[in-house]
């Protein structure tokens, strides 16, 4: 009885805010059926929904012209789409045609928002992406990025009601979610997004939004468009997307919004798809300084990791940027980050858990520390491939500190990561011979790096058929006599990792309506939507 009363109250509320004044029993039954599905979707096995073809019935309701039927049906489909088994089944109902019609013609903000939300959820299933693109829904979603559709805007401007002209943040959020998820994992859709002119509205939403969630979604959408694609990355730079991202980065509080800073750093890193792009970004005022500062001062491990990742992205195969970042404090910042997280690991060794087969179980927190050390070592080793950076590491005692860590550590990832940095400090055979002739001693000999590198061959890379060639070469050079050094060919050091290590794709989760999870009596849920 209580549920009936509440549903009646919701109906009256909806009718009071709608131009639709009549409500027959059948229409009311359709709306109530859909709302019941919204509430029970997590309590019923997915297979039961599939066998009873509830999703087919809901898709049929979406074709109605009455908002009171379409709205609840869309919400119910969104909730069902959160079940992985239902995602392909919903696509098979042919609902995409109805969704495109809604995106183009609907005057209801709530319904447009729910349509975008459903597309965002369905596109998390890889095989649904092609159907969504082929249906034209991606184009419709891109038109929604600025928070309204074109036909609706023309109509409200003629009415001249200022409230109607406001951008709807819910539509923006879910349109950007759908765009991000459709592009995720699909190179073809990345290029298609460029052809459909998705970049400009996404940059505008990034620049104009005051809602941090919209800024975040805009940043990850741009990150996915440029992911591992020099053409799409160049298109974003042409539209001054890097400037918009950097402006957002400078205006974001790293303490209050670390998640947003993470996304902005990732978006810039994904733009580093060519040497020209890297050089352009490296010359952008304030970018290197801001990234070094974040790497140095971030409290969250994942944020420091992404700052190190961006430094790696800027430096990868780019000598000019390596020198710039080294000169602007990058070397000291990365070394401090490595030492800090290695020390955090050593302090937690007493709490190490041993599994049933005596294997060491590493906690999630420790894994975050290790991830950050690994990325910082990748960035630092890339920087040290230019010799002008070597004195900076020597001045701050970097080799000695890193060797000290390696002597104490038995973690393969820590050891293998630091070995990249130590290897960069091993001179080429002709350079080492010259040092010997001049009776100079290099850091790797002064602090006895050879036994450490031999340890790393076994502990750090014992799981591989053989250690990396660069490690073997470094060990070999340090064991050679002067006579043997003279006979060796030139040692050309190259990047230790591929460019994909600093690139990241994002997907955005879709959640059930907050009211469903929070309101036991349906009141907040129903009234918040209509």
NUFI-677503 format. One record per residue (C-alpha): residue number from 1; residue in one letter; y, z, x. Coordinates in Angstrom, 1 decimal. Layout:
R lodren torgu     c2     c3     c1
R    NUM     a      Y      Z      X
...
//
This chain:
R lodren torgu     c2     c3     c1
R      1     x    0.0    0.0    0.0
R      2     x    2.4    0.9    2.8
R      3     x    1.8   -2.5    4.5
R      4     x    2.5   -4.3    1.2
R      5     x    5.8   -2.4    0.8
R      6     x    6.8   -3.2    4.3
R      7     x    6.0   -6.9    3.9
R      8     x    8.0   -7.0    0.7
R      9     x   10.9   -5.4    2.4
R     10     x   10.6   -8.0    5.2
R     11     x   10.6  -10.8    2.6
R     12     x   13.7   -9.5    0.9
R     13     x   15.4   -9.2    4.3
R     14     x   14.4  -12.7    5.2
R     15     x   15.6  -14.1    1.9
R     16     x   19.0  -12.4    2.2
R     17     x   19.6  -14.1    5.5
R     18     x   18.3  -17.5    4.5
R     19     x   19.4  -20.4    2.3
R     20     x   15.9  -20.4    0.9
R     21     x   16.1  -18.4   -2.4
R     22     x   12.8  -19.0   -4.1
R     23     x    9.5  -17.4   -3.1
R     24     x    6.3  -18.3   -4.9
R     25     x    3.1  -16.3   -4.5
R     26     x    1.3  -19.0   -2.5
R     27     x    4.2  -19.3    0.0
R     28     x    4.2  -15.5    0.3
R     29     x    0.4  -15.5    0.9
R     30     x    0.8  -18.1    3.8
R     31     x    3.5  -16.0    5.5
R     32     x    1.5  -12.8    5.1
R     33     x   -1.7  -14.4    6.4
R     34     x    0.1  -15.5    9.6
R     35     x    1.7  -12.1   10.1
R     36     x   -1.7  -10.4    9.8
R     37     x   -3.0  -12.7   12.5
R     38     x   -0.1  -11.7   14.7
R     39     x   -1.1   -8.1   14.4
R     40     x   -4.9   -8.4   14.8
R     41     x   -5.2  -11.1   17.4
R     42     x   -6.3   -8.6   20.1
R     43     x   -8.8   -6.8   17.8
R     44     x  -10.9   -9.8   16.9
R     45     x  -13.2  -11.7   19.4
R     46     x  -11.8  -15.1   20.4
R     47     x  -15.1  -16.8   19.4
R     48     x  -14.6  -15.6   15.8
R     49     x  -11.2  -17.2   15.6
R     50     x  -12.6  -20.4   16.9
R     51     x  -15.6  -20.5   14.5
R     52     x  -13.4  -19.6   11.5
R     53     x  -10.8  -22.3   12.6
R     54     x   -7.9  -20.0   11.9
R     55     x   -5.9  -21.9   14.5
R     56     x   -6.3  -25.1   12.5
R     57     x   -5.0  -23.4    9.4
R     58     x   -2.0  -22.0   11.3
R     59     x   -1.3  -25.5   12.8
R     60     x   -1.3  -26.9    9.3
R     61     x    1.3  -24.3    8.2
R     62     x    3.6  -25.4   11.0
R     63     x    3.9  -28.8    9.3
R     64     x    5.6  -27.1    6.3
R     65     x    9.3  -27.5    5.7
R     66     x    9.8  -23.8    4.7
R     67     x   10.9  -21.5    7.5
R     68     x    9.2  -18.6    5.9
R     69     x    5.9  -20.3    6.5
R     70     x    6.6  -22.1    9.8
R     71     x    8.1  -19.0   11.5
R     72     x    5.1  -16.6   11.1
R     73     x    2.6  -19.4   11.7
R     74     x    4.2  -20.2   15.0
R     75     x    4.2  -16.5   16.0
R     76     x    0.6  -16.3   15.1
R     77     x   -0.3  -19.3   17.2
R     78     x    1.7  -17.8   20.1
R     79     x   -0.4  -14.7   19.9
R     80     x   -3.7  -16.6   19.6
R     81     x   -2.6  -18.7   22.6
R     82     x   -2.6  -15.5   24.7
R     83     x   -6.4  -15.6   24.5
R     84     x   -7.6  -18.1   27.2
R     85     x  -10.4  -19.4   25.0
R     86     x   -7.9  -20.5   22.4
R     87     x   -5.4  -22.4   24.6
R     88     x   -7.4  -25.7   24.6
R     89     x   -8.5  -25.2   21.0
R     90     x   -4.9  -25.0   19.8
R     91     x   -4.0  -28.2   21.5
R     92     x   -6.9  -29.9   19.8
R     93     x   -5.3  -29.1   16.4
R     94     x   -2.6  -31.7   16.9
R     95     x    0.1  -29.1   16.7
R     96     x    2.2  -30.7   19.5
R     97     x    3.5  -33.3   17.1
R     98     x    4.8  -30.6   14.9
R     99     x    6.3  -28.7   17.9
R    100     x    8.2  -31.9   19.0
R    101     x    9.6  -32.3   15.5
R    102     x   10.8  -28.7   15.5
R    103     x   12.5  -29.1   18.9
R    104     x   14.3  -32.2   17.7
R    105     x   15.3  -31.3   14.1
R    106     x   15.0  -27.6   13.4
R    107     x   18.1  -25.6   12.6
R    108     x   16.4  -22.2   13.1
R    109     x   17.0  -20.5   16.5
R    110     x   14.0  -18.2   16.0
R    111     x   11.6  -21.0   15.2
R    112     x   12.8  -23.2   18.1
R    113     x   12.4  -20.1   20.4
R    114     x    8.9  -19.6   19.2
R    115     x    8.0  -23.3   19.6
R    116     x    9.2  -23.1   23.3
R    117     x    7.3  -19.9   23.7
R    118     x    4.1  -21.5   22.4
R    119     x    4.5  -24.4   24.8
R    120     x    5.0  -22.0   27.7
R    121     x    1.8  -20.2   26.8
R    122     x   -0.3  -23.3   26.2
R    123     x    0.8  -24.9   29.5
R    124     x   -0.7  -22.0   31.5
R    125     x   -4.0  -23.9   30.9
R    126     x   -4.1  -26.7   33.4
R    127     x   -5.8  -29.3   31.2
R    128     x   -3.1  -28.8   28.5
R    129     x   -0.3  -30.0   30.7
R    130     x   -1.0  -33.7   30.3
R    131     x   -1.2  -33.5   26.5
R    132     x    2.1  -31.6   26.4
R    133     x    3.8  -34.2   28.6
R    134     x    2.3  -37.1   26.7
R    135     x    3.4  -35.7   23.4
R    136     x    7.1  -35.8   24.4
R    137     x    7.4  -32.0   24.2
R    138     x    8.4  -31.6   27.8
R    139     x   11.4  -33.8   27.1
R    140     x   12.2  -31.7   24.0
R    141     x   11.9  -28.5   26.1
R    142     x   14.3  -29.8   28.7
R    143     x   16.9  -30.5   25.9
R    144     x   16.6  -26.8   25.0
R    145     x   17.4  -25.4   28.5
R    146     x   21.0  -24.9   27.6
R    147     x   20.1  -22.9   24.5
R    148     x   20.5  -25.4   21.7
R    149     x   19.5  -28.9   20.6
R    150     x   21.9  -31.8   20.4
R    151     x   21.7  -32.5   16.6
R    152     x   22.1  -28.9   15.8
R    153     x   25.2  -28.5   18.0
R    154     x   26.9  -31.5   16.4
R    155     x   26.4  -30.0   13.0
R    156     x   27.7  -26.5   13.8
R    157     x   30.7  -27.9   15.6
R    158     x   31.7  -29.7   12.4
R    159     x   31.4  -26.4   10.5
R    160     x   33.5  -24.8   13.3
R    161     x   31.8  -21.4   13.2
R    162     x   32.2  -19.8   16.6
R    163     x   29.1  -17.7   16.3
R    164     x   26.9  -20.8   15.8
R    165     x   28.2  -22.3   19.0
R    166     x   26.9  -19.4   21.1
R    167     x   24.0  -20.3   23.5
R    168     x   20.8  -18.7   22.4
R    169     x   19.3  -16.8   25.3
R    170     x   15.8  -16.6   23.7
R    171     x   15.7  -20.4   23.5
R    172     x   16.8  -20.7   27.1
R    173     x   14.3  -18.2   28.3
R    174     x   11.3  -19.8   26.7
R    175     x   12.4  -23.4   27.4
R    176     x   12.7  -22.5   31.1
R    177     x    9.3  -20.7   30.8
R    178     x    7.7  -23.8   29.4
R    179     x    9.3  -26.1   32.0
R    180     x    8.1  -23.9   34.8
R    181     x    4.6  -23.6   33.6
R    182     x    4.2  -27.3   32.8
R    183     x    5.3  -28.2   36.3
R    184     x    3.1  -25.6   38.0
R    185     x    0.3  -27.2   39.8
R    186     x    1.2  -30.8   38.8
R    187     x    2.9  -33.1   41.3
R    188     x    3.2  -35.8   38.6
R    189     x    5.1  -33.4   36.3
R    190     x    7.5  -32.5   39.2
R    191     x    8.6  -36.1   39.5
R    192     x    8.7  -36.5   35.7
R    193     x   11.1  -33.5   35.5
R    194     x   13.4  -35.4   37.8
R    195     x   13.2  -38.5   35.6
R    196     x   13.9  -36.5   32.5
R    197     x   17.0  -35.0   34.2
R    198     x   15.8  -31.4   34.1
R    199     x   17.6  -30.4   37.3
R    200     x   21.2  -30.4   36.0
R    201     x   20.7  -28.2   32.9
R    202     x   18.6  -25.8   34.9
R    203     x   21.3  -25.5   37.6
R    204     x   23.9  -25.0   34.8
R    205     x   21.9  -22.2   33.2
R    206     x   21.5  -20.6   36.6
R    207     x   25.2  -20.7   37.2
R    208     x   26.4  -19.7   33.8
R    209     x   23.8  -17.1   32.7
R    210     x   24.7  -13.4   32.6
R    211     x   21.2  -12.4   31.7
R    212     x   19.1  -11.8   34.9
R    213     x   16.0  -13.0   33.1
R    214     x   17.6  -16.4   32.6
R    215     x   18.7  -16.5   36.2
R    216     x   15.2  -15.7   37.3
R    217     x   13.6  -18.3   35.1
R    218     x   16.1  -20.9   36.3
R    219     x   15.4  -20.1   39.9
R    220     x   11.6  -20.3   39.6
R    221     x   11.9  -23.6   37.6
R    222     x   13.9  -25.1   40.5
R    223     x   11.4  -23.7   42.9
R    224     x    8.5  -25.4   41.1
R    225     x   10.4  -28.7   40.9
R    226     x   10.9  -28.8   44.6
R    227     x    7.6  -27.4   45.7
R    228     x    6.1  -29.4   48.6
R    229     x    8.0  -32.5   47.6
R    230     x   10.8  -33.8   49.7
R    231     x   12.0  -36.2   47.0
R    232     x   12.4  -33.6   44.2
R    233     x   13.9  -31.1   46.7
R    234     x   16.4  -33.7   47.8
R    235     x   17.4  -34.3   44.2
R    236     x   18.1  -30.6   43.7
R    237     x   20.3  -30.6   46.8
R    238     x   22.2  -33.7   45.6
R    239     x   23.0  -31.7   42.4
R    240     x   24.3  -28.8   44.6
R    241     x   21.4  -26.7   43.4
R    242     x   21.3  -24.9   46.8
R    243     x   24.9  -23.8   46.3
R    244     x   24.2  -22.4   42.8
R    245     x   21.1  -20.5   44.1
R    246     x   23.1  -19.1   47.1
R    247     x   25.9  -18.0   44.8
R    248     x   23.4  -16.2   42.6
R    249     x   21.9  -14.6   45.7
R    250     x   25.2  -13.3   47.0
R    251     x   26.1  -11.8   43.5
R    252     x   22.7  -10.1   43.0
R    253     x   22.2   -6.4   43.8
R    254     x   19.2   -6.2   46.1
R    255     x   18.6   -2.6   45.1
R    256     x   18.7   -3.1   41.3
R    257     x   17.3   -6.6   41.1
R    258     x   14.7   -7.1   43.9
R    259     x   12.5   -9.3   41.7
R    260     x   15.4  -11.7   41.1
R    261     x   16.3  -11.8   44.8
R    262     x   12.6  -12.6   45.6
R    263     x   12.8  -15.6   43.2
R    264     x   16.1  -16.9   44.7
R    265     x   14.7  -16.7   48.2
R    266     x   11.6  -18.5   47.1
R    267     x   13.7  -21.3   45.5
R    268     x   15.6  -21.9   48.7
R    269     x   12.4  -21.8   50.8
R    270     x   10.9  -24.5   48.6
R    271     x   13.9  -26.7   49.3
R    272     x   12.9  -26.9   53.0
R    273     x   10.8  -29.9   52.5
R    274     x   12.3  -32.1   55.3
R    275     x   14.2  -31.6   58.6
R    276     x   17.4  -32.9   56.9
R    277     x   17.1  -30.4   54.1
R    278     x   16.4  -27.6   56.6
R    279     x   19.4  -28.5   58.7
R    280     x   21.7  -28.7   55.6
R    281     x   20.5  -25.3   54.4
R    282     x   20.8  -23.8   57.9
R    283     x   24.5  -24.9   58.0
R    284     x   25.2  -23.4   54.6
R    285     x   27.7  -20.7   55.0
R    286     x   26.2  -17.2   54.7
R    287     x   22.6  -18.1   54.1
R    288     x   21.1  -17.2   57.4
R    289     x   23.1  -13.9   57.6
R    290     x   22.1  -12.9   54.0
R    291     x   18.5  -13.6   54.7
R    292     x   18.4  -11.7   57.9
R    293     x   20.1   -8.8   56.2
R    294     x   17.6   -8.8   53.4
R    295     x   14.7   -8.9   55.9
R    296     x   16.2   -6.0   57.8
R    297     x   17.1   -3.8   54.9
R    298     x   14.8   -4.5   51.9
R    299     x   12.9   -1.5   50.7
R    300     x   10.2   -3.5   48.9
R    301     x    7.5   -5.1   51.1
R    302     x    7.2   -8.2   48.9
R    303     x   11.0   -8.8   49.2
R    304     x   11.0   -8.4   53.0
R    305     x    8.0  -10.8   53.1
R    306     x    9.9  -13.5   51.1
R    307     x   13.0  -13.1   53.4
R    308     x   10.7  -13.7   56.4
R    309     x    9.2  -16.6   54.6
R    310     x   12.6  -18.2   54.1
R    311     x   13.4  -17.7   57.8
R    312     x   10.1  -19.5   58.6
R    313     x   11.0  -22.2   56.1
R    314     x   14.3  -22.8   57.8
R    315     x   12.9  -22.8   61.3
R    316     x    9.6  -24.7   60.9
R    317     x    9.8  -27.7   63.3
R    318     x   13.6  -27.3   63.4
R    319     x   14.8  -26.3   66.9
R    320     x   18.5  -26.1   65.8
R    321     x   17.8  -23.6   63.1
R    322     x   15.5  -21.6   65.4
R    323     x   18.4  -21.1   67.8
R    324     x   20.8  -20.2   65.0
R    325     x   18.6  -17.6   63.5
R    326     x   17.8  -16.1   66.9
R    327     x   21.5  -15.9   67.7
R    328     x   22.3  -14.2   64.3
R    329     x   19.9  -11.3   64.7
R    330     x   16.7  -12.8   63.3
R    331     x   14.6  -11.9   66.3
R    332     x   15.5   -8.2   66.2
R    333     x   15.2   -8.1   62.4
R    334     x   11.7   -9.6   62.3
R    335     x   10.5   -7.3   65.2
R    336     x   11.7   -4.2   63.4
R    337     x   10.0   -5.4   60.2
R    338     x    6.7   -5.8   62.1
R    339     x    6.9   -2.4   63.7
R    340     x    7.9   -0.7   60.5
R    341     x    5.0   -1.9   58.5
R    342     x    2.4   -1.4   61.3
R    343     x    3.6    2.2   61.6
R    344     x    3.3    2.6   57.8
R    345     x   -0.3    1.4   58.1
R    346     x   -1.1    3.8   61.0
R    347     x    0.3    6.8   59.0
R    348     x   -2.1    6.0   56.1
R    349     x   -5.3    5.7   58.2
R    350     x   -6.3    9.2   57.3
R    351     x   -6.6    8.1   53.7
R    352     x   -8.8    5.0   54.4
R    353     x  -11.6    4.6   51.9
R    354     x  -15.1    3.7   53.1
R    355     x  -17.2    1.5   50.7
R    356     x  -20.9    1.8   49.9
R    357     x  -21.9   -0.5   52.8
R    358     x  -19.5    1.3   55.3
R    359     x  -16.9   -1.5   55.0
R    360     x  -13.3   -0.4   55.1
R    361     x  -11.6   -0.7   51.7
R    362     x   -7.9   -1.6   52.1
R    363     x   -5.6   -0.3   49.4
R    364     x   -3.1   -2.6   47.6
R    365     x   -0.2   -0.9   49.4
R    366     x   -1.8   -1.5   52.8
R    367     x   -2.4   -5.1   51.9
R    368     x    1.3   -5.4   51.1
R    369     x    2.2   -4.0   54.5
R    370     x   -0.3   -6.4   56.2
R    371     x    1.1   -9.4   54.3
R    372     x    4.6   -8.6   55.4
R    373     x    3.5   -8.2   59.1
R    374     x    1.7  -11.5   58.9
R    375     x    4.6  -13.4   57.5
R    376     x    7.1  -11.8   59.9
R    377     x    4.8  -12.7   62.8
R    378     x    4.7  -16.3   61.6
R    379     x    8.5  -16.5   61.4
R    380     x    9.0  -14.8   64.8
R    381     x    6.4  -17.0   66.6
R    382     x    8.1  -20.1   65.1
R    383     x   11.5  -18.9   66.4
R    384     x   10.0  -18.2   69.9
R    385     x    8.9  -21.8   70.3
R    386     x   12.4  -22.4   71.6
R    387     x   12.8  -20.8   75.0
R    388     x   16.4  -19.7   74.3
R    389     x   15.0  -17.0   72.0
R    390     x   12.7  -15.5   74.7
R    391     x   15.4  -13.4   76.4
R    392     x   16.3  -11.8   73.0
R    393     x   12.8  -10.5   72.5
R    394     x   12.7   -9.3   76.1
R    395     x   16.0   -7.4   75.8
R    396     x   14.6   -5.4   72.9
R    397     x   11.2   -4.7   74.5
R    398     x    9.4   -6.8   72.0
R    399     x    6.4   -7.8   74.0
R    400     x    5.7   -4.1   75.1
R    401     x    6.0   -2.9   71.4
R    402     x    3.7   -5.6   70.1
R    403     x    1.1   -5.0   72.8
R    404     x    1.2   -1.3   72.0
R    405     x    0.4   -2.0   68.3
R    406     x   -2.4   -4.3   69.3
R    407     x   -4.0   -1.7   71.5
R    408     x   -4.1    0.8   68.7
R    409     x   -5.0   -1.6   65.8
R    410     x   -8.4   -2.8   64.8
R    411     x   -7.2   -4.8   61.7
R    412     x   -8.1   -8.5   62.2
R    413     x   -5.1   -9.8   60.3
R    414     x   -2.6   -7.6   62.3
R    415     x   -4.2   -8.7   65.6
R    416     x   -4.4  -12.4   64.8
R    417     x   -0.8  -12.4   63.5
R    418     x    0.7  -10.7   66.5
R    419     x   -1.3  -12.9   68.9
R    420     x    0.8  -15.8   67.8
R    421     x    4.0  -14.0   69.0
R    422     x    2.4  -13.0   72.3
R    423     x    1.1  -16.5   72.9
R    424     x    4.6  -17.9   72.6
R    425     x    5.7  -15.7   75.5
R    426     x    3.0  -17.0   77.8
R    427     x    4.6  -19.6   80.1
R    428     x    3.2  -23.0   80.6
R    429     x    1.2  -23.4   83.8
R    430     x    4.0  -25.0   85.8
R    431     x    6.5  -22.4   84.6
R    432     x    4.1  -19.5   85.5
R    433     x    3.5  -21.0   88.9
R    434     x    7.3  -21.2   89.5
R    435     x    7.7  -17.6   88.5
R    436     x    5.0  -16.6   91.0
R    437     x    6.6  -18.6   93.8
R    438     x   10.0  -16.9   93.1
R    439     x    8.2  -13.5   92.9
R    440     x    9.3  -13.0   89.3
R    441     x    7.1  -11.3   86.8
R    442     x    7.0  -12.2   83.1
R    443     x    6.6   -9.7   80.3
R    444     x    3.0  -10.8   79.4
R    445     x    2.0  -10.0   83.0
R    446     x    4.2   -6.9   83.3
R    447     x    2.7   -5.3   80.3
R    448     x   -0.8   -6.6   80.9
R    449     x   -1.3   -8.8   77.8
R    450     x   -4.5  -10.4   79.0
R    451     x   -6.9   -7.6   78.0
R    452     x   -5.2   -7.5   74.6
R    453     x   -5.6  -11.2   74.0
R    454     x   -9.2  -11.0   75.0
R    455     x   -9.7   -8.2   72.5
R    456     x   -8.0  -10.4   69.8
R    457     x  -10.4  -13.2   70.5
R    458     x  -13.2  -11.0   69.3
R    459     x  -11.7   -8.6   66.8
R    460     x   -9.0  -10.9   65.4
R    461     x  -10.9  -14.2   65.2
R    462     x  -14.5  -13.1   65.4
R    463     x  -15.1  -14.3   61.9
R    464     x  -14.4  -17.9   63.0
R    465     x  -16.8  -20.2   64.9
R    466     x  -14.3  -20.1   67.8
R    467     x  -10.8  -18.7   68.4
R    468     x   -7.8  -21.1   68.0
R    469     x   -7.1  -23.5   70.9
R    470     x   -3.7  -21.9   71.5
R    471     x   -5.2  -18.5   72.1
R    472     x   -7.9  -19.9   74.4
R    473     x   -5.2  -21.7   76.4
R    474     x   -3.1  -18.6   76.7
R    475     x   -6.0  -16.5   78.0
R    476     x   -7.0  -19.3   80.4
R    477     x   -3.5  -19.6   81.9
R    478     x   -3.2  -15.9   82.5
R    479     x   -6.5  -15.8   84.4
R    480     x   -5.7  -18.8   86.6
R    481     x   -4.8  -18.7   90.3
R    482     x   -1.7  -20.4   91.6
R    483     x   -3.8  -23.2   92.9
R    484     x   -5.3  -23.8   89.5
R    485     x   -2.0  -23.6   87.7
R    486     x   -0.6  -26.5   89.7
R    487     x   -3.4  -28.7   88.5
R    488     x   -3.0  -28.0   84.8
R    489     x   -1.4  -30.5   82.3
R    490     x    1.8  -29.7   80.4
R    491     x    1.3  -27.2   77.6
R    492     x    3.2  -28.3   74.5
R    493     x    3.3  -25.5   72.0
R    494     x    3.4  -26.4   68.3
R    495     x    3.8  -24.6   65.0
R    496     x    1.0  -22.1   64.4
R    497     x    0.9  -22.6   60.6
R    498     x    1.4  -25.4   58.1
R    499     x    4.5  -25.8   55.9
R    500     x    2.6  -24.7   52.8
R    501     x    2.5  -21.2   54.1
R    502     x    6.2  -20.7   53.3
R    503     x    6.2  -22.5   50.0
R    504     x    5.3  -20.9   46.7
R    505     x    4.8  -22.0   43.1
R    506     x    5.5  -19.7   40.2
R    507     x    4.1  -19.4   36.8
R    508     x    5.7  -17.3   34.1
R    509     x    3.6  -15.1   31.8
R    510     x    4.0  -15.1   28.1
R    511     x    3.7  -11.8   26.3
R    512     x    3.1  -10.9   22.6
R    513     x    6.2  -10.0   20.6
R    514     x    7.4   -6.5   21.8
R    515     x    7.5   -5.3   18.2
R    516     x    3.8   -5.9   17.6
R    517     x    3.0   -3.7   20.5
R    518     x    5.6   -1.0   19.9
R    519     x    6.0   -0.7   16.1
R    520     x    3.1    0.9   14.2
R    521     x    4.6    0.2   10.8
R    522     x    5.7   -3.4   11.4
R    523     x    9.3   -2.5   10.6
R    524     x   10.9   -3.3   14.0
R    525     x    8.7   -6.3   14.5
R    526     x    9.5   -8.0   11.3
R    527     x   13.2   -7.2   11.1
R    528     x   13.8   -8.1   14.7
R    529     x   12.6  -11.7   14.2
R    530     x   14.2  -12.6   10.9
//
